[in-house]
Amino acid sequence: MTAAVRFLRSHRITYTEHLYNYEERGGTAVSSRELGVSEHAVVKTLIMQTDDGKPLVILMHGDRKVSTKGLARLIGAKSIKPCDVKLATKHSGYAVGGTSPFGTRKVMPVYIEKSIFNLSKIYINGGARGFLVSVSPHVFVDVLNATPVSVAIASD
């Protein structure tokens, strides 16, 4: 039972659980392949920070990257960069590779790529490596007060 699952249950959010064989550094390509779903529907949870050290969560399609310059401009920060592994774990309470936006240790602002709402359901980390949950993307606005943004760029 992860903190994410406890959060989902306590908020009565409908979800399904999906286990897969986790591969170090495999990312969303591995989870989408293992579950037989589009990588576009697998949403990654990224812990980033502003230039003044304030942490935030950004939810992005597995097959896209975040324009940190675009996100910084939208939220009024000079710059945004990914948190290092130790700091991301400290803020979220999750090991990198198992980070969920649900039940984080620290309450952080959550931003979500606007086009994720075009999907009827998404797959996102459930709080452990090799464990995704599928939910409606609308729960992020309803429960996490996520702010929709348009900052997706093509992956390399």
Buried (B, 14 or more C-beta within 10 A) or exposed (E): EBBBBEBBEEEEBEBEEBEBEBBEEBBBBBBBBBBEBBBBBBBBBBBBBBEEEEBBBBBBBBBBBBBBEBBBBBBEBEEBEBBEEEBBBBBBBBEBBBBBBBBBEEEBBBBBBEBBBEBEBBBBBBBBBBBBBBBBBEBBBEBBEBBBBEBBEEBE
